[in-house]
Amino acid sequence: MRALSKISAGWWDYTTLDRSILDAAARITIDDLKKLERPGFRINLFSTYQEFYCAEALEYIACWKKATADNPCGICGPIGPTEQLPLVAQIVNETGLSLKNAHFWGMDEWALEDGKGGYKAADMNFPLGFAKADWDLCFSRIRPELRMPMENLHFPNGDLKAYEASYDAAKCLIMQGGQGETKHWAFNDPVPREGAYKDNPPTPEEYRKKGTRLVDLHPITLIQNARTSGGGTVQNVPSKAFTVGPVQTWKAGRVSIWHPGHHDNPFGMRLSTYMIANKIADSAVPMSLLSGHDDVVFNFYAPGFGVCDVEMH
């Protein structure tokens, strides 16, 4: 029987892994990172935040520059990091890049009770809303004559089938993401430890069949989002969300994960890197499933990589 979670006994997460994996990951140093590259898994290091967020913003531009009437394409982007978003708008405006044929996918959105026993996606009035953040920090800042048509903005905030179908109507060249403390991308969290998954988490093959869906969020995800976006006010963080799934992720040409050093901790960044580098896939660490994708890039702000040494504070 696998270990119980040290975080929440009713859930799967990385603390249920064999200790040998955890200890091996903790030993990784910044000098080891590039040695963990392999075909299909590349690692970039940036020495300043300016370079880091500029490079992230330029991925948007590179994707959108390839969009034509005959080749509609774009990028799927995260909320977390967000610092790249104003830079994206500034570059579009300064270069006069028309986004007429470009597409953008938001990867997740909070789910709020609808008063009818169900859930609806957060709207533009919800302070923590992800579509709201994308609009406020990026798209509203792009000159109207350059901005993409509204129908080319895709968010999992209504008809989820239509959202999924948009990945077939236009090509998602890059799916960007950050890494949460549950080692998720988007809100692909580990699942509760119940029912068919009481003794073992879903197999990687089972988890990869998940599409865009409504999910329950792991307790540590709630705490993290309260910390990073609300000063710790966890009472304001919804416990459910709509998220892009692995099915859509595998339709993206590349998965590009950005580690600024303050979303996940030094150990978490090492763990997902170690597991992807060594093709160790376990759905208790959702990010590790990307070891099965053909083109994954991890981008690190090097000074934020930290250490896993004991430091008493």
C-alpha positions, 0 to 999 in steps of 0.5 A: 500500500502506498503512503498516505499523504502528509498534506491531506490523507483524503487526497493523492499528491507527491508525498505518497511517492517512494522516498527514493524518488523524493530524495533523488530530486532533492539532491539536484543542484542548479549545475545539474539542471542542463544535464537532465535534458533529453530528446523531447525535454529541454531546459532554459535558464535565465539570470534576470527576471527581465530576460525571463518574462521577456522570453515568455512574452515572446512565445506569444508573439512567435505563435501569433506571427505564424497565424494566417487565414489558412493557418489559424493558430495561437497559444494557450496561456496561464494565469500564474505567471502573469508578469508577461501579459503587459509585455505581450500587449506592449510588443504587439502595439509597438510592432503593429502585429495584427492578430486578425487570424491569431488565437488565444486559449485560457487554460482554466477558470474558477467555478462558482455555485450557480444557485441551482445546485450546479456550478458556473464559471467566474465572470468578469466581475469576479476579482480572482477571475482568470479571463478577467486577468487576461483581459485586464493585463493584456488584451484590453491594452492591445490597440483595438485595430490590432486585437484578435476577434473576440471569437478567437479568444477561448476560455473554459467558461461556458460550453466546454465542448465548444472550448474543446472543439476550438483545439481542432479548429485552430492549432495550439502551437504552445501551451504555456503553464506555471507549476502549482505546489501540487505539481499541476499545470492548469488545474490538473490536480491529483484526485481524491483518494476514494472509490476506485482510487482509494489504494492507487491513483489513476494510471498515467493512461487513465489520467491522460484521457481527461478532457476539459472538465469541472474539478475539485481542487486539492487543499494545497492548491487552495492555500497556494492561490490564497497566498499568491493572489489574495494575501492568504484569504483562503475563504475567497478562493473557490474549491472547484474550477474548470480546467483544460485537460491532458487531451487538449494538452497533447494537441499542443505542439509544445508544452512550455512551463515557466518557473519564476521561483515563487509559485512552487518551492525549490523541492517542487521544481526539482521533483517535476524536472527529475521525473520528466527527465527520467520518464517517471510518470505518476498521476500523484504528480500530474506534471510528471505525465508530461514525460510522455509529451514529445516537446516539453520545455522547462524555463527557470529563473535561475536565482529562484531555483533555491536550495533544499538545504535545512535553513531555520527561520 
